[in-house]
């Protein structure tokens, strides 16, 4: 009995064979997270998450309704990302916001006051990325010899005709009541053919 007790207390005894050959438990890891587009503006467009683009207020071909429109562009074609005049004037644009007539484009003036629209009217604001002046008379451009910063467009119906109210603004800041450098260049209008 004493021999058995001594054998049971011996701590130097080797562990059973199955414990020596046992493999460590397999470790599991979570799958890598899905790739999320970067919001870094310096990243390539396919890698950058783009905010949704505001809808266009008007697309199509419109004829000038006044002398300012005739001189600045003549017949006007409004596309998704560009505006072209028959006289060679053109603007590569990007839609930046939808505002209302009641909103201010600078500290003192509302879109409704300059464009002669109702305060609830939807106005599409486009930033001008690149512009080309009229071929024959470059000084007739919306902002003359200066760079056009933004174009604002509103479409109103007058009977069977769609009227495009267009306003050209100069300045770099996004037009708003707090914008320090936004000034009006020209306000004009165009109309569609009778429906």
MDTraj code that builds the backbone (N, CA, C; nanometers):
import mdtraj as md
import numpy as np

residues = "UNK UNK UNK UNK UNK UNK UNK UNK UNK UNK UNK UNK UNK UNK UNK UNK UNK UNK UNK UNK UNK UNK UNK UNK UNK UNK UNK UNK UNK UNK UNK UNK UNK UNK UNK UNK UNK UNK UNK UNK UNK UNK UNK UNK UNK UNK UNK UNK UNK UNK UNK UNK UNK UNK UNK UNK UNK UNK UNK UNK UNK UNK UNK UNK UNK UNK UNK UNK UNK UNK UNK UNK UNK UNK UNK UNK UNK UNK UNK UNK UNK UNK UNK UNK UNK UNK UNK UNK UNK UNK UNK UNK UNK UNK UNK UNK UNK UNK UNK UNK UNK UNK UNK UNK UNK UNK UNK UNK UNK UNK UNK UNK UNK UNK UNK UNK UNK UNK UNK UNK UNK UNK UNK UNK UNK UNK UNK UNK UNK UNK UNK UNK UNK UNK UNK UNK UNK UNK UNK UNK UNK UNK UNK UNK UNK UNK UNK UNK UNK UNK UNK UNK UNK UNK UNK UNK UNK UNK UNK UNK UNK UNK UNK UNK UNK UNK UNK UNK UNK UNK UNK UNK UNK UNK UNK UNK UNK UNK UNK UNK UNK UNK UNK UNK UNK UNK UNK UNK UNK UNK UNK UNK UNK UNK UNK".split()
xyz = np.array([
    [0.0820, -0.1184, 0.0000],
    [0.0000, 0.0000, 0.0000],
    [0.0851, 0.1230, 0.0000],
    [0.1939, 0.1173, 0.0818],
    [0.2823, 0.2324, 0.0893],
    [0.3483, 0.2531, -0.0452],
    [0.3780, 0.1428, -0.1167],
    [0.4414, 0.1543, -0.2478],
    [0.3456, 0.2179, -0.3455],
    [0.2191, 0.1805, -0.3392],
    [0.1183, 0.2374, -0.4280],
    [0.0983, 0.3855, -0.3996],
    [0.0954, 0.4250, -0.2763],
    [0.0756, 0.5649, -0.2399],
    [0.1930, 0.6470, -0.2874],
    [0.3159, 0.5932, -0.2730],
    [0.4333, 0.6669, -0.3171],
    [0.4319, 0.6834, -0.4671],
    [0.3879, 0.5809, -0.5409],
    [0.3819, 0.5895, -0.6862],
    [0.2798, 0.6930, -0.7298],
    [0.1697, 0.7049, -0.6591],
    [0.0649, 0.8016, -0.6946],
    [0.1067, 0.9430, -0.6677],
    [0.2017, 0.9667, -0.5785],
    [0.2431, 1.1023, -0.5451],
    [0.3632, 1.1468, -0.6240],
    [0.4212, 1.0594, -0.7057],
    [0.5411, 1.0959, -0.7801],
    [0.5049, 1.1936, -0.8922],
    [0.5545, 1.3163, -0.8819],
    [0.5228, 1.4224, -0.9786],
    [0.6148, 1.4178, -1.1003],
    [0.7146, 1.3405, -1.1018],
    [0.8098, 1.3323, -1.2131],
    [0.7638, 1.2317, -1.3174],
    [0.6535, 1.1713, -1.2964],
    [0.6028, 1.0701, -1.3875],
    [0.5600, 1.1351, -1.5182],
    [0.5863, 1.0754, -1.6333],
    [0.5525, 1.1292, -1.7655],
    [0.4029, 1.1260, -1.7870],
    [0.3491, 1.2231, -1.8603],
    [0.2057, 1.2239, -1.8888],
    [0.1705, 1.1130, -1.9862],
    [0.0431, 1.0794, -1.9966],
    [0.0011, 0.9741, -2.0892],
    [0.0379, 1.0101, -2.2336],
    [0.0514, 0.9101, -2.3213],
    [0.0976, 0.9270, -2.4588],
    [0.0048, 1.0178, -2.5394],
    [-0.1281, 1.0082, -2.5183],
    [-0.2199, 1.0892, -2.5979],
    [-0.2012, 1.2387, -2.5723],
    [-0.1567, 1.2761, -2.4508],
    [-0.1360, 1.4177, -2.4222],
    [-0.0106, 1.4688, -2.4933],
    [0.0897, 1.3883, -2.5148],
    [0.2135, 1.4303, -2.5809],
    [0.1889, 1.4557, -2.7286],
    [0.1130, 1.3698, -2.7928],
    [0.0884, 1.3808, -2.9363],
    [-0.0309, 1.4704, -2.9714],
    [-0.0960, 1.5288, -2.8731],
    [-0.2151, 1.6119, -2.9009],
    [-0.1739, 1.7370, -2.9757],
    [-0.2508, 1.7753, -3.0813],
    [-0.2243, 1.8948, -3.1607],
    [-0.2919, 2.0137, -3.0936],
    [-0.2302, 2.1307, -3.1040],
    [-0.2957, 2.2483, -3.0470],
    [-0.4263, 2.2746, -3.1202],
    [-0.5206, 2.3295, -3.0494],
    [-0.6511, 2.3592, -3.1085],
    [-0.6335, 2.4578, -3.2236],
    [-0.7081, 2.4365, -3.3322],
    [-0.6993, 2.5254, -3.4481],
    [-0.7543, 2.6627, -3.4115],
    [-0.6835, 2.7664, -3.4574],
    [-0.7329, 2.9018, -3.4310],
    [-0.8163, 2.9469, -3.5489],
    [-0.9221, 3.0176, -3.5219],
    [-1.0086, 3.0678, -3.6283],
    [-0.9975, 3.2189, -3.6331],
    [-1.0113, 3.2729, -3.7519],
    [-1.0095, 3.4192, -3.7661],
    [-1.1276, 3.4621, -3.8515],
    [-1.1741, 3.5810, -3.8264],
    [-1.2873, 3.6338, -3.9026],
    [-1.2413, 3.6663, -4.0436],
    [-1.3296, 3.6546, -4.1419],
    [-1.2913, 3.6894, -4.2789],
    [-1.2590, 3.8393, -4.2852],
    [-1.1753, 3.8810, -4.3791],
    [-1.1415, 4.0232, -4.3871],
    [-1.2670, 4.1051, -4.4174],
    [-1.2747, 4.2297, -4.3681],
    [-1.3931, 4.3106, -4.3942],
    [-1.4018, 4.3448, -4.5429],
    [-1.5235, 4.3676, -4.5950],
    [-1.5375, 4.4021, -4.7366],
    [-1.4686, 4.5355, -4.7636],
    [-1.4189, 4.5518, -4.8860],
    [-1.3498, 4.6760, -4.9217],
    [-1.4514, 4.7888, -4.9312],
    [-1.4270, 4.8961, -4.8609],
    [-1.5163, 5.0116, -4.8588],
    [-1.4510, 5.1221, -4.9401],
    [-1.5270, 5.1883, -5.0326],
    [-1.4673, 5.2951, -5.1108],
    [-1.4172, 5.4068, -5.0202],
    [-1.3062, 5.4649, -5.0577],
    [-1.2470, 5.5741, -4.9811],
    [-1.3182, 5.7045, -5.0100],
    [-1.3236, 5.7936, -4.9136],
    [-1.3814, 5.9255, -4.9364],
    [-1.2709, 6.0284, -4.9585],
    [-1.1490, 5.9814, -4.9797],
    [-1.0348, 6.0699, -5.0024],
    [-1.0484, 6.1351, -5.1395],
    [-1.0566, 6.2708, -5.1465],
    [-1.0747, 6.3370, -5.2755],
    [-0.9573, 6.3195, -5.3699],
    [-0.8395, 6.2823, -5.3184],
    [-0.7236, 6.2631, -5.4056],
    [-0.7225, 6.1238, -5.4677],
    [-0.8102, 6.0357, -5.4211],
    [-0.8168, 5.9002, -5.4761],
    [-0.8772, 5.9043, -5.6159],
    [-0.8496, 5.8013, -5.6939],
    [-0.9072, 5.7925, -5.8269],
    [-1.0594, 5.7832, -5.8144],
    [-1.1369, 5.8353, -5.9147],
    [-1.2833, 5.8338, -5.9055],
    [-1.3434, 5.6976, -5.8779],
    [-1.2826, 5.5901, -5.9340],
    [-1.3385, 5.4567, -5.9105],
    [-1.3179, 5.4112, -5.7673],
    [-1.2228, 5.4739, -5.6946],
    [-1.1959, 5.4369, -5.5571],
    [-1.2654, 5.5294, -5.4578],
    [-1.3163, 5.6423, -5.5061],
    [-1.3723, 5.7433, -5.4173],
    [-1.5238, 5.7265, -5.4088],
    [-1.5768, 5.7363, -5.2889],
    [-1.7216, 5.7305, -5.2712],
    [-1.7788, 5.8663, -5.3100],
    [-1.8679, 5.8692, -5.4075],
    [-1.9231, 5.9951, -5.4564],
    [-2.0598, 6.0205, -5.3936],
    [-2.0854, 6.1465, -5.3539],
    [-2.2179, 6.1772, -5.3021],
    [-2.3192, 6.1735, -5.4163],
    [-2.4453, 6.1530, -5.3861],
    [-2.5443, 6.1496, -5.4930],
    [-2.5535, 6.2860, -5.5607],
    [-2.5728, 6.2843, -5.6912],
    [-2.5810, 6.4086, -5.7664],
    [-2.7256, 6.4597, -5.7666],
    [-2.7454, 6.5907, -5.7425],
    [-2.8817, 6.6443, -5.7475],
    [-2.9402, 6.6258, -5.8873],
    [-3.0723, 6.6120, -5.8983],
    [-3.1334, 6.5929, -6.0299],
    [-3.1298, 6.7215, -6.1119],
    [-3.1308, 6.7067, -6.2449],
    [-3.1335, 6.8227, -6.3340],
    [-3.2732, 6.8843, -6.3326],
    [-3.2793, 7.0162, -6.3342],
    [-3.4075, 7.0865, -6.3399],
    [-3.4594, 7.0877, -6.4830],
    [-3.3668, 7.1034, -6.5791],
    [-3.4067, 7.1089, -6.7196],
    [-3.2959, 7.0535, -6.8069],
    [-3.3350, 6.9799, -6.9093],
    [-3.2434, 6.9294, -7.0114],
    [-3.3099, 6.9526, -7.1461],
    [-3.2306, 6.9808, -7.2488],
    [-3.2885, 7.0000, -7.3815],
    [-3.2369, 7.1247, -7.4498],
    [-3.3058, 7.1626, -7.5576],
    [-3.2676, 7.2774, -7.6389],
    [-3.3693, 7.3897, -7.6181],
    [-3.3170, 7.5111, -7.5973],
    [-3.4015, 7.6267, -7.5686],
    [-3.3543, 7.7471, -7.6496],
    [-3.4498, 7.8292, -7.6941],
    [-3.4142, 7.9477, -7.7720],
    [-3.4067, 8.0693, -7.6806],
    [-3.3223, 8.1668, -7.7140],
    [-3.3081, 8.2855, -7.6299],
    [-3.4357, 8.3676, -7.6281],
    [-3.4685, 8.4236, -7.5123],
    [-3.5906, 8.5038, -7.4977],
    [-3.5625, 8.6532, -7.4901],
    [-3.4349, 8.6911, -7.4811],
    [-3.4022, 8.8336, -7.4718],
    [-3.2660, 8.8593, -7.5356],
    [-3.2279, 8.9853, -7.5451],
    [-3.1028, 9.0232, -7.6110],
    [-2.9795, 8.9705, -7.5363],
    [-2.9861, 8.9652, -7.4045],
    [-2.8730, 8.9137, -7.3256],
    [-2.8466, 8.7686, -7.3629],
    [-2.9517, 8.6879, -7.3701],
    [-2.9375, 8.5461, -7.4041],
    [-2.8880, 8.5286, -7.5473],
    [-2.9383, 8.6120, -7.6402],
    [-2.8937, 8.6031, -7.7798],
    [-2.7442, 8.6288, -7.7903],
    [-2.6949, 8.7311, -7.7202],
    [-2.5531, 8.7670, -7.7276],
    [-2.4643, 8.6663, -7.6549],
    [-2.5093, 8.6190, -7.5388],
    [-2.4254, 8.5319, -7.4557],
    [-2.4109, 8.3912, -7.5116],
    [-2.5200, 8.3353, -7.5669],
    [-2.5147, 8.1962, -7.6140],
    [-2.5895, 8.1707, -7.7439],
    [-2.6950, 8.2480, -7.7719],
    [-2.7853, 8.2103, -7.8798],
    [-2.8661, 8.0904, -7.8328],
    [-2.9073, 8.0047, -7.9254],
    [-2.9818, 7.8842, -7.8874],
    [-2.8975, 7.8037, -7.7892],
    [-2.9603, 7.7548, -7.6829],
    [-2.8896, 7.6913, -7.5718],
    [-2.9260, 7.5438, -7.5612],
    [-2.8252, 7.4588, -7.5448],
    [-2.8476, 7.3159, -7.5201],
    [-2.7992, 7.2846, -7.3797],
    [-2.8906, 7.2350, -7.2969],
    [-2.8573, 7.1992, -7.1583],
    [-2.8478, 7.0477, -7.1505],
    [-2.7292, 7.0009, -7.1143],
    [-2.7040, 6.8575, -7.0994],
    [-2.6773, 6.8262, -6.9531],
    [-2.6548, 6.6983, -6.9269],
    [-2.6301, 6.6526, -6.7905],
    [-2.5123, 6.7234, -6.7241],
    [-2.3998, 6.7322, -6.7945],
    [-2.2778, 6.7871, -6.7367],
    [-2.2217, 6.9039, -6.8181],
    [-2.3019, 6.9622, -6.9056],
    [-2.2530, 7.0723, -6.9887],
    [-2.3690, 7.1574, -7.0378],
    [-2.3351, 7.2806, -7.0731],
    [-2.4299, 7.3738, -7.1336],
    [-2.3580, 7.4362, -7.2525],
    [-2.4221, 7.4310, -7.3713],
    [-2.3595, 7.4803, -7.4937],
    [-2.4481, 7.5836, -7.5615],
    [-2.3851, 7.6902, -7.6119],
    [-2.4554, 7.7884, -7.6937],
    [-2.4216, 7.7661, -7.8395],
    [-2.5117, 7.8025, -7.9288],
    [-2.4889, 7.7859, -8.0715],
    [-2.3760, 7.8769, -8.1198],
    [-2.3441, 7.9823, -8.0461],
    [-2.2387, 8.0757, -8.0844],
    [-2.0986, 8.0315, -8.0377],
    [-2.0863, 7.9102, -7.9854],
    [-1.9566, 7.8580, -7.9418],
    [-1.9343, 7.8662, -7.7916],
    [-2.0168, 7.9427, -7.7215],
    [-2.0045, 7.9487, -7.5756],
    [-2.0364, 7.8109, -7.5184],
    [-1.9540, 7.7665, -7.4237],
    [-1.9834, 7.6378, -7.3610],
    [-1.9319, 7.6354, -7.2185],
    [-1.9964, 7.5524, -7.1383],
    [-1.9646, 7.5402, -6.9967],
    [-1.9668, 7.3932, -6.9596],
    [-1.8557, 7.3429, -6.9092],
    [-1.8531, 7.2098, -6.8481],
    [-1.8940, 7.2344, -6.7033],
    [-1.9952, 7.1642, -6.6581],
    [-2.0519, 7.1935, -6.5263],
    [-2.0660, 7.0677, -6.4422],
    [-2.0859, 7.0897, -6.3122],
    [-2.1266, 6.9814, -6.2229],
    [-2.2383, 7.0357, -6.1343],
    [-2.3424, 6.9552, -6.1195],
    [-2.4550, 6.9969, -6.0355],
    [-2.4133, 6.9836, -5.8892],
    [-2.4262, 7.0948, -5.8154],
    [-2.3804, 7.0920, -5.6763],
    [-2.4936, 7.0988, -5.5746],
    [-2.6083, 7.1546, -5.6119],
    [-2.7153, 7.1675, -5.5121],
    [-2.8474, 7.1990, -5.5790],
    [-2.9527, 7.1660, -5.5085],
    [-3.0868, 7.2121, -5.5423],
    [-3.1261, 7.3070, -5.4299],
    [-3.1592, 7.4294, -5.4659],
    [-3.1995, 7.5301, -5.3682],
    [-3.3390, 7.5784, -5.4050],
    [-3.3905, 7.6717, -5.3301],
    [-3.5237, 7.7293, -5.3559],
    [-3.5079, 7.8773, -5.3894],
    [-3.6083, 7.9316, -5.4535],
    [-3.6073, 8.0732, -5.4873],
    [-3.5894, 8.1620, -5.3660],
    [-3.6376, 8.1171, -5.2524],
    [-3.6298, 8.1956, -5.1294],
    [-3.4896, 8.1971, -5.0677],
    [-3.3999, 8.1095, -5.1138],
    [-3.2639, 8.1050, -5.0608],
    [-3.1817, 8.2221, -5.1136],
    [-3.0869, 8.2656, -5.0339],
    [-2.9956, 8.3731, -5.0738],
    [-2.8752, 8.3154, -5.1469],
    [-2.8302, 8.3850, -5.2513],
    [-2.7048, 8.3451, -5.3158],
    [-2.5887, 8.4309, -5.2682],
    [-2.6200, 8.5432, -5.2031],
    [-2.5203, 8.6211, -5.1293],
    [-2.5926, 8.6854, -5.0109],
    [-2.5252, 8.7674, -4.9363],
    [-2.5841, 8.8206, -4.8127],
    [-2.7087, 8.9052, -4.8369],
    [-2.7198, 8.9661, -4.9550],
    [-2.8272, 9.0628, -4.9782],
    [-2.9387, 9.0184, -5.0709],
    [-2.9185, 8.9135, -5.1507],
    [-3.0145, 8.8855, -5.2577],
    [-3.0563, 8.7395, -5.2643],
    [-3.1867, 8.7206, -5.2885],
    [-3.2427, 8.5865, -5.3055],
    [-3.2484, 8.5513, -5.4542],
    [-3.2483, 8.4227, -5.4849],
    [-3.2651, 8.3776, -5.6220],
    [-3.3969, 8.4297, -5.6790],
    [-3.5037, 8.4251, -5.6008],
    [-3.6363, 8.4660, -5.6477],
    [-3.6376, 8.6107, -5.6955],
    [-3.5653, 8.6981, -5.6263],
    [-3.5654, 8.8396, -5.6626],
    [-3.4965, 8.8628, -5.7964],
    [-3.3867, 8.7976, -5.8195],
    [-3.3105, 8.8177, -5.9429],
    [-3.3719, 8.7422, -6.0600],
    [-3.4181, 8.6205, -6.0363],
    [-3.4705, 8.5377, -6.1443],
    [-3.6183, 8.5627, -6.1719],
    [-3.6810, 8.6400, -6.0881],
    [-3.8254, 8.6688, -6.0985],
    [-3.9077, 8.5398, -6.0993],
    [-3.8883, 8.4624, -5.9912],
    [-3.9601, 8.3372, -5.9707],
    [-4.0219, 8.3396, -5.8317],
    [-4.1118, 8.2464, -5.8054],
    [-4.1754, 8.2397, -5.6733],
    [-4.0761, 8.1823, -5.5723],
    [-4.0902, 8.2162, -5.4440],
    [-3.9954, 8.1691, -5.3424],
    [-3.9847, 8.0168, -5.3320],
    [-4.0905, 7.9435, -5.3659],
    [-4.0893, 7.7972, -5.3552],
    [-4.0260, 7.7295, -5.4761],
    [-3.9940, 7.8045, -5.5798],
    [-3.9427, 7.7473, -5.7044],
    [-3.8097, 7.6740, -5.6822],
    [-3.7971, 7.5569, -5.7439],
    [-3.6730, 7.4801, -5.7396],
    [-3.5691, 7.5450, -5.8308],
    [-3.4477, 7.5585, -5.7795],
    [-3.3368, 7.6157, -5.8565],
    [-3.2198, 7.5169, -5.8522],
    [-3.1682, 7.4851, -5.9692],
    [-3.0523, 7.3956, -5.9798],
    [-2.9260, 7.4804, -5.9843],
    [-2.8319, 7.4506, -5.8986],
    [-2.7065, 7.5247, -5.8929],
    [-2.5953, 7.4381, -5.9511],
    [-2.5266, 7.4906, -6.0520],
    [-2.4168, 7.4186, -6.1164],
    [-2.2871, 7.4976, -6.1021],
    [-2.1815, 7.4288, -6.0655],
    [-2.0488, 7.4907, -6.0624],
    [-1.9885, 7.4784, -6.2014],
    [-1.9293, 7.5871, -6.2512],
    [-1.8653, 7.5854, -6.3825],
    [-1.7215, 7.5362, -6.3645],
    [-1.6921, 7.4223, -6.4265],
    [-1.5602, 7.3613, -6.4176],
    [-1.4677, 7.4190, -6.5248],
    [-1.5246, 7.4405, -6.6431],
    [-1.4476, 7.4923, -6.7562],
    [-1.5423, 7.5692, -6.8458],
    [-1.4939, 7.6795, -6.9032],
    [-1.5812, 7.7568, -6.9918],
    [-1.5072, 7.8019, -7.1161],
    [-1.5839, 7.8204, -7.2233],
    [-1.5334, 7.8732, -7.3495],
    [-1.6229, 7.9901, -7.3872],
    [-1.5656, 8.1072, -7.4191],
    [-1.6490, 8.2223, -7.4531],
    [-1.7081, 8.2101, -7.5940],
    [-1.8048, 8.2951, -7.6275],
    [-1.8584, 8.2952, -7.7646],
    [-1.7461, 8.3196, -7.8659],
    [-1.7553, 8.2552, -7.9821],
    [-1.6499, 8.2661, -8.0845],
    [-1.6340, 8.4081, -8.1373],
    [-1.7431, 8.4676, -8.1795],
    [-1.7384, 8.5979, -8.2464],
    [-1.7157, 8.7143, -8.1505],
    [-1.7784, 8.7103, -8.0352],
    [-1.7706, 8.8227, -7.9406],
    [-1.7465, 8.7699, -7.8001],
    [-1.6209, 8.7378, -7.7640],
    [-1.5916, 8.6812, -7.6316],
    [-1.6386, 8.7688, -7.5157],
    [-1.6437, 8.8999, -7.5351],
    [-1.6882, 8.9905, -7.4295],
    [-1.8353, 8.9771, -7.3964],
    [-1.9124, 8.9083, -7.4827],
    [-2.0560, 8.8880, -7.4571],
    [-2.0824, 8.7689, -7.3643],
    [-1.9773, 8.7020, -7.3199],
    [-1.9942, 8.5881, -7.2284],
    [-2.0712, 8.6337, -7.1048],
    [-2.1302, 8.5376, -7.0342],
    [-2.2137, 8.5711, -6.9174],
    [-2.1435, 8.6663, -6.8204],
    [-2.0174, 8.6421, -6.7922],
    [-1.9439, 8.7293, -6.6995],
    [-1.8378, 8.8113, -6.7712],
    [-1.8605, 8.8390, -6.9001],
    [-1.7657, 8.9187, -6.9771],
    [-1.6316, 8.8491, -6.9848],
    [-1.5247, 8.9233, -6.9533],
    [-1.3904, 8.8647, -6.9581],
    [-1.3560, 8.7859, -6.8319],
    [-1.4398, 8.7944, -6.7288],
    [-1.4145, 8.7233, -6.6029],
    [-1.4655, 8.5795, -6.6117],
    [-1.4214, 8.4995, -6.5201],
    [-1.4627, 8.3589, -6.5144],
    [-1.5995, 8.3457, -6.4483],
    [-1.6882, 8.2674, -6.5095],
    [-1.8182, 8.2366, -6.4495],
    [-1.7967, 8.1279, -6.3452],
    [-1.8394, 8.1532, -6.2217],
    [-1.8212, 8.0552, -6.1149],
    [-1.9346, 7.9548, -6.1067],
    [-2.0591, 8.0046, -6.1180],
    [-2.1771, 7.9189, -6.1030],
    [-2.2865, 7.9625, -6.1989],
    [-2.3702, 7.8673, -6.2378],
    [-2.4918, 7.8946, -6.3140],
    [-2.6086, 7.8405, -6.2337],
    [-2.7128, 7.9218, -6.2225],
    [-2.8352, 7.8787, -6.1543],
    [-2.9458, 7.8685, -6.2587],
    [-3.0224, 7.7597, -6.2555],
    [-3.1273, 7.7344, -6.3533],
    [-3.2592, 7.7051, -6.2843],
    [-3.3643, 7.7650, -6.3349],
    [-3.4997, 7.7337, -6.2867],
    [-3.5884, 7.7171, -6.4091],
    [-3.6816, 7.6232, -6.4036],
    [-3.7749, 7.6016, -6.5144],
    [-3.9159, 7.6331, -6.4674],
    [-3.9808, 7.7239, -6.5364],
    [-4.1198, 7.7588, -6.5055],
    [-4.2032, 7.7399, -6.6317],
    [-4.3293, 7.7113, -6.6147],
    [-4.4187, 7.6938, -6.7295],
    [-4.5010, 7.8195, -6.7484],
    [-4.5054, 7.8662, -6.8713],
    [-4.5906, 7.9800, -6.9085],
    [-4.6773, 7.9320, -7.0230],
    [-4.7986, 7.8906, -6.9880],
    [-4.8874, 7.8315, -7.0875],
    [-4.8307, 7.6998, -7.1354],
    [-4.8089, 7.6870, -7.2680],
    [-4.7553, 7.5634, -7.3245],
    [-4.6040, 7.5682, -7.3412],
    [-4.5433, 7.6710, -7.2899],
    [-4.3996, 7.6899, -7.3079],
    [-4.3249, 7.6747, -7.1761],
    [-4.2125, 7.6029, -7.1796],
    [-4.1224, 7.5967, -7.0647],
    [-4.0234, 7.7114, -7.0771],
    [-4.0081, 7.7879, -6.9710],
    [-3.9147, 7.8991, -6.9694],
    [-3.8018, 7.8645, -6.8728],
    [-3.6786, 7.8771, -6.9210],
    [-3.5601, 7.8536, -6.8391],
    [-3.5083, 7.9894, -6.7941],
    [-3.5054, 8.0097, -6.6645],
    [-3.4459, 8.1295, -6.6066],
    [-3.3022, 8.0920, -6.5714],
    [-3.2073, 8.1675, -6.6233],
    [-3.0668, 8.1363, -6.6015],
    [-2.9975, 8.2568, -6.5386],
    [-2.9169, 8.2307, -6.4401],
    [-2.8429, 8.3348, -6.3705],
    [-2.6969, 8.2927, -6.3639],
    [-2.6065, 8.3823, -6.4073],
    [-2.4625, 8.3556, -6.4014],
    [-2.4032, 8.4320, -6.2842],
    [-2.3246, 8.3614, -6.2042],
    [-2.2638, 8.4197, -6.0839],
    [-2.1128, 8.4107, -6.0914],
    [-2.0479, 8.5101, -6.0356],
    [-1.9025, 8.5133, -6.0287],
    [-1.8604, 8.4925, -5.8842],
    [-1.7513, 8.4197, -5.8626],
    [-1.7004, 8.3940, -5.7284],
    [-1.6675, 8.2479, -5.7111],
    [-1.5871, 8.2196, -5.6075],
    [-1.5434, 8.0822, -5.5839],
    [-1.6238, 8.0095, -5.4766],
    [-1.6732, 8.0826, -5.3771],
    [-1.7493, 8.0196, -5.2686],
    [-1.8825, 7.9680, -5.3221],
    [-1.9352, 7.8648, -5.2586],
    [-2.0671, 7.8150, -5.2971],
    [-2.1690, 7.9235, -5.2632],
    [-2.2526, 7.9637, -5.3603],
    [-2.3496, 8.0708, -5.3344],
    [-2.4397, 8.0393, -5.2145],
    [-2.4452, 8.1327, -5.1219],
    [-2.5266, 8.1207, -5.0007],
    [-2.5261, 8.2569, -4.9319],
    [-2.6104, 8.2717, -4.8306],
    [-2.6178, 8.3985, -4.7573],
    [-2.4843, 8.4360, -4.6958],
    [-2.4027, 8.3366, -4.6634],
    [-2.2738, 8.3632, -4.5995],
    [-2.1581, 8.3721, -4.6986],
    [-2.1848, 8.3574, -4.8287],
    [-2.0771, 8.3589, -4.9284],
    [-2.0190, 8.4993, -4.9399],
    [-1.8873, 8.5136, -4.9210],
    [-1.8279, 8.6470, -4.9187],
    [-1.8043, 8.7096, -5.0556],
    [-1.7912, 8.6274, -5.1618],
    [-1.7462, 8.6846, -5.2892],
    [-1.8388, 8.6595, -5.4075],
    [-1.9629, 8.6236, -5.3840],
    [-2.0541, 8.5922, -5.4938],
    [-2.1232, 8.7195, -5.5438],
    [-2.1084, 8.7453, -5.6740],
    [-2.1753, 8.8599, -5.7358],
    [-2.2482, 8.8151, -5.8612],
    [-2.3520, 8.8861, -5.8977],
    [-2.4312, 8.8557, -6.0160],
    [-2.3616, 8.9090, -6.1404],
    [-2.3519, 8.8256, -6.2436],
    [-2.3021, 8.8712, -6.3738],
    [-2.4206, 8.9098, -6.4615],
    [-2.5035, 8.8106, -6.4948],
    [-2.6195, 8.8348, -6.5807],
    [-2.7321, 8.7410, -6.5408],
    [-2.8544, 8.7878, -6.5650],
    [-2.9736, 8.7037, -6.5496],
    [-3.0492, 8.7133, -6.6814],
    [-3.0885, 8.5995, -6.7336],
    [-3.1537, 8.5967, -6.8636],
    [-3.2531, 8.4825, -6.8694],
    [-3.3176, 8.4626, -6.9848],
    [-3.4129, 8.3517, -6.9948],
    [-3.4164, 8.2949, -7.1365],
    [-3.4631, 8.1727, -7.1436],
    [-3.4748, 8.0981, -7.2672],
    [-3.6103, 8.0290, -7.2669],
    [-3.6581, 7.9890, -7.3836],
    [-3.7869, 7.9200, -7.3871],
    [-3.7822, 7.7998, -7.4802],
    [-3.8672, 7.7058, -7.4518],
    [-3.8777, 7.5866, -7.5353],
    [-3.9755, 7.6174, -7.6488],
    [-3.9769, 7.5323, -7.7488],
    [-4.0758, 7.5459, -7.8539],
    [-4.2119, 7.5114, -7.7964],
    [-4.3182, 7.5641, -7.8551],
    [-4.4544, 7.5350, -7.8070],
    [-4.4785, 7.3856, -7.8133],
    [-4.5454, 7.3319, -7.7094],
    [-4.5701, 7.1875, -7.7013],
    [-4.6851, 7.1489, -7.7917],
])
top = md.Topology()
chain = top.add_chain()
for i, resn in enumerate(residues, 1):
    res = top.add_residue(resn, chain, resSeq=i)
    for name in ("N", "CA", "C"):
        top.add_atom(name, md.element.get_by_symbol(name[0]), res)
traj = md.Trajectory(xyz[None], top)
